[in-house]
Amino acid sequence: MDHKQEFLEIVAKYCDKDASEITEDMRFREDLGFNSLSFMTFLGDLEDTLDVELEEDEALRITTIGEALEYIPGTERGQEQGGRRPSQKWF
């Protein structure tokens, strides 16, 4: 399983959607129903599973699946850690 698929499977554990239904333009809070606690728990799961480390202040600015994928090495949109700086605060 590639990192994008693993990422989507992790997202699906925290929302009421199948991984195949999740698109890059979906927003964590508005479209997938994440709240502050579920997002922080998700980040911990993501870091453990994909062996990535996200700066908390940067991670909290991520609003969409596509933005999050930019932080995941091994995905088409992924860049090296710290290469992308989100501009909006998520919560």
Number of C-alpha atoms within 10 A of each C-alpha: 6 8 17 18 13 15 21 19 16 18 24 17 12 17 16 11 13 12 17 10 10 18 12 12 12 16 19 21 16 11 12 18 13 17 13 12 9 15 19 15 11 17 20 14 15 19 13 11 13 16 10 14 16 16 9 10 11 16 20 18 17 23 21 19 19 16 21 19 21 22 23 24 17 15 15 11 14 19 15 11 15 12 10 14 14 17 10 11 12 17 11
